[in-house]
Amino acid sequence: MQAHLNKPWDVIVIGGGATGMGVALDAAVRGFDTLLLEQSDFAQGTSSRSTKLIHGGVRYLAQGDILLVYEALQERGIVLKNAPYITGNQEFVVPVYSWGDLAMYGAGLKFYDFLARSLSLGRSEVIGRKKVLEKLPLLRQEGLKGGIVYRDGQFDDARMTIAMAHSCTDHGAIVLNHFRVTRLVKKNGKTISGAVTVDGVTGHEYTVEARVVINATGIFTDEIIRMDRPAAKPNIRPSQGVHIVLDGSFLESRSAVMIPKTDDGRVLFAIPWMGKVVVGTTDTPVNVITNEPVAMDEEIGFILRNAGKYMIRQPGRKDILSVFAGLRPLAADPDNPDTTREISRRHKITLSSSGLLSVYGGKWTFYRRMAEETIDKAAAAGLLESRPCGTKDLCLVSLNGAGKESRFSVYGKGAEEIENLVSTNPGSGEKLHPAFPWTRAECIWMCRNEMPVTLEDMLARRTRALFLNARASLDLAPAVAAVMAEELGWDSGTVENQLATYRNLAENYLSNW
Ligand SMILES: Cc1cc2nc3c(=O)[nH]c(=O)nc-3n(C[C@H](O)[C@H](O)[C@H](O)COP(=O)(O)OP(=O)(O)OC[C@H]3O[C@@H](n4cnc5c(N)ncnc54)[C@H](O)[C@@H]3O)c2cc1C
């Protein structure tokens, strides 16, 4: 490992979420020697806690930010094209309870289609009450006038990050999880020339050098900026967003619901995802920056109350299978801190006088564009030579060889290897737990190919068990730990520790019912 790290790099990326992984991929595809360092696990932060939409952002249209929506819709088209199997085309229904709203939202969503142009996922249409109820049989009927159907992209955010990590390594980059950056290194005390990083497993410290260091640490952006300039003003205004996960029977539909206006004027989604329904989100300014945010009681209450207004089967706390919170790394004006709703969802890319490039804010949907702009900026500043971006047509999930689709297609070229594992040991194709689709063969393959270090890495992000059903994930945990023990050489003490740590973590996803 040390020999690998010692090489002088062209690019070091700090942060392995959507933004950092996107930047590392862009740099690697342009042929730069790239190292990515993630303090926890890939996508452990905000990037595994999104609403799971690849979208233009219908609500930004209402706010008049047409350029943002247009650009995001173009990126939506690119992401969906480049990541089949992980992304999908999702139908949404906006139920409407007044004729005025029907006309207004209908026109707005037609404009949304228009902005997507050739990358449209299907035309939106105004539909009558009867058709709304055919699509959403469990929707509250009283006062319903009709609805609008439109389409957006949906995906598995953590799986997408892992697919990007595979693609990074395919293009020669090294991506390391559980490597925290603790200091920046400066040449002559002036120009940034590298970073100091600590291996979270062994505790070893390494100094790594690069032509450019890129800070893509989301809500931790200011922490890295202050390693460069200790007195820097804050650039990030964190805002917490919570989702609850309910059983699919609360929606009984393949269509998602979009409620344009809740109690606080925000949009609320109820989206079918992996057999369950994800409902959210909230937007609560917070001051504590942590990599494991916890849903507040009021946030859960807000979601249940607002969702309950539209659902015939009223969800209660006891129905929540999992609750997860994420912190939006909103790009604030350092001289004018603002409330989060008014802060732009746009990203920012800054270059300090000592050469630290920071990229933050934005959306998952925009990760590729953010990465392209970041590497372009490094080139414009003379930190790297100018080379064309190659990610627009870069397929992230290809099936290799014959390209035969299978139930394991989300793993791209790994699908064939998992099929082979199943055929040599048919029992390994069985589900590990009845509540989840994952098999022993997939877990073995993930251990061998996807760098899980902790039990949480497997249960929260390689599989999504923690997010889908926190309680059932506790029952699944021993079986996954047993696979990890076999594959990673864990002794019984390690297995016990991992199970105990995971039980503590899962408490945060169980709400307090
Ligand atoms: C509730 C919610 C819903 C959302 N829904 C959507 C959606 O549906 N669609 C959409 O397009 N966008 C959505 N977003 C926005 C999107 O999720 C974020 O913009 C995106 O995930 C941010 O990614 P990031 O890589 O910048 O941050 P993160 O994912 O937080 O990654 C930063 C990484 O840096 C690492 N790090 C920090 N410090 C160090 C260090 N010292 N050394 C090494 N590593 C370090 C962290 O561990 C972390 O993994 C949503 C956001 C929230 C909060």
The ligand as an SDF file (V2000), in Angstrom:
LIG
                    3D

 53 58  0  0  0  0  0  0  0  0999 V2000
  -31.9450   14.9670    2.1490 C   0  0  0  0  0  0  0  0  0  0  0  0
  -31.2520   15.1900    0.8560 C   0  0  0  0  0  0  0  0  0  0  0  0
  -31.8520   14.7980   -0.3370 C   0  0  0  0  0  0  0  0  0  0  0  0
  -31.2030   15.0110   -1.5480 C   0  0  0  0  0  0  0  0  0  0  0  0
  -31.7820   14.5370   -2.6800 N   0  0  0  0  0  0  0  0  0  0  0  0
  -31.1770   14.7130   -3.8710 C   0  0  0  0  0  0  0  0  0  0  0  0
  -31.7310   14.1400   -5.0300 C   0  0  0  0  0  0  0  0  0  0  0  0
  -32.7330   13.4340   -4.9960 O   0  0  0  0  0  0  0  0  0  0  0  0
  -31.1100   14.3800   -6.2000 N   0  0  0  0  0  0  0  0  0  0  0  0
  -29.9820   15.1480   -6.2910 C   0  0  0  0  0  0  0  0  0  0  0  0
  -29.5070   15.3740   -7.4000 O   0  0  0  0  0  0  0  0  0  0  0  0
  -29.3860   15.6440   -5.1810 N   0  0  0  0  0  0  0  0  0  0  0  0
  -29.9480   15.4330   -3.9810 C   0  0  0  0  0  0  0  0  0  0  0  0
  -29.3640   15.8920   -2.8340 N   0  0  0  0  0  0  0  0  0  0  0  0
  -28.0590   16.5570   -2.9220 C   0  0  0  0  0  0  0  0  0  0  0  0
  -26.9130   15.5480   -3.0350 C   0  0  0  0  0  0  0  0  0  0  0  0
  -27.1570   14.4260   -2.2380 O   0  0  0  0  0  0  0  0  0  0  0  0
  -25.6120   16.2210   -2.6130 C   0  0  0  0  0  0  0  0  0  0  0  0
  -25.4430   17.3990   -3.3530 O   0  0  0  0  0  0  0  0  0  0  0  0
  -24.3960   15.3250   -2.8520 C   0  0  0  0  0  0  0  0  0  0  0  0
  -24.5980   14.0380   -2.3460 O   0  0  0  0  0  0  0  0  0  0  0  0
  -23.1760   15.9480   -2.1810 C   0  0  0  0  0  0  0  0  0  0  0  0
  -22.0830   15.1090   -2.4160 O   0  0  0  0  0  0  0  0  0  0  0  0
  -20.6540   15.4540   -1.8770 P   0  0  0  0  0  0  0  0  0  0  0  0
  -19.7280   14.4510   -2.4410 O   0  0  0  0  0  0  0  0  0  0  0  0
  -20.3570   16.8800   -2.1450 O   0  0  0  0  0  0  0  0  0  0  0  0
  -20.7550   15.3050   -0.2990 O   0  0  0  0  0  0  0  0  0  0  0  0
  -20.6790   13.9590    0.5540 P   0  0  0  0  0  0  0  0  0  0  0  0
  -21.4590   12.8810   -0.0340 O   0  0  0  0  0  0  0  0  0  0  0  0
  -20.9850   14.3140    1.9640 O   0  0  0  0  0  0  0  0  0  0  0  0
  -19.1550   13.5250    0.4300 O   0  0  0  0  0  0  0  0  0  0  0  0
  -18.1110   14.1940    1.0980 C   0  0  0  0  0  0  0  0  0  0  0  0
  -17.1690   13.1270    1.6060 C   0  0  0  0  0  0  0  0  0  0  0  0
  -15.9800   13.7390    2.0840 O   0  0  0  0  0  0  0  0  0  0  0  0
  -15.4860   12.9000    3.1200 C   0  0  0  0  0  0  0  0  0  0  0  0
  -14.5160   13.6560    3.9330 N   0  0  0  0  0  0  0  0  0  0  0  0
  -14.7830   14.7170    4.7350 C   0  0  0  0  0  0  0  0  0  0  0  0
  -13.6330   15.1210    5.3520 N   0  0  0  0  0  0  0  0  0  0  0  0
  -12.6450   14.3000    4.9290 C   0  0  0  0  0  0  0  0  0  0  0  0
  -11.2610   14.2110    5.2130 C   0  0  0  0  0  0  0  0  0  0  0  0
  -10.6620   15.0180    6.0970 N   0  0  0  0  0  0  0  0  0  0  0  0
  -10.5300   13.2410    4.6050 N   0  0  0  0  0  0  0  0  0  0  0  0
  -11.1160   12.4040    3.7080 C   0  0  0  0  0  0  0  0  0  0  0  0
  -12.4330   12.4330    3.4220 N   0  0  0  0  0  0  0  0  0  0  0  0
  -13.1910   13.3770    4.0090 C   0  0  0  0  0  0  0  0  0  0  0  0
  -16.7600   12.5340    3.8990 C   0  0  0  0  0  0  0  0  0  0  0  0
  -16.5760   11.3960    4.6950 O   0  0  0  0  0  0  0  0  0  0  0  0
  -17.7610   12.3300    2.7660 C   0  0  0  0  0  0  0  0  0  0  0  0
  -17.8860   10.9820    2.3890 O   0  0  0  0  0  0  0  0  0  0  0  0
  -29.9630   15.6690   -1.5900 C   0  0  0  0  0  0  0  0  0  0  0  0
  -29.3460   16.0600   -0.4020 C   0  0  0  0  0  0  0  0  0  0  0  0
  -29.9830   15.8000    0.8160 C   0  0  0  0  0  0  0  0  0  0  0  0
  -29.3170   16.1720    2.0820 C   0  0  0  0  0  0  0  0  0  0  0  0
  1  2  1  0
  2  3  1  0
  2 52  2  0
  3  4  2  0
  4  5  1  0
  4 50  1  0
  5  6  2  0
  6  7  1  0
  6 13  1  0
  7  8  2  0
  7  9  1  0
  9 10  1  0
 10 11  2  0
 10 12  1  0
 12 13  2  0
 13 14  1  0
 14 15  1  0
 14 50  1  0
 15 16  1  0
 16 17  1  0
 16 18  1  0
 18 19  1  0
 18 20  1  0
 20 21  1  0
 20 22  1  0
 22 23  1  0
 23 24  1  0
 24 25  2  0
 24 26  1  0
 24 27  1  0
 27 28  1  0
 28 29  2  0
 28 30  1  0
 28 31  1  0
 31 32  1  0
 32 33  1  0
 33 34  1  0
 33 48  1  0
 34 35  1  0
 35 36  1  0
 35 46  1  0
 36 37  1  0
 36 45  1  0
 37 38  2  0
 38 39  1  0
 39 40  1  0
 39 45  2  0
 40 41  1  0
 40 42  2  0
 42 43  1  0
 43 44  2  0
 44 45  1  0
 46 47  1  0
 46 48  1  0
 48 49  1  0
 50 51  2  0
 51 52  1  0
 52 53  1  0
M  END
$$$$
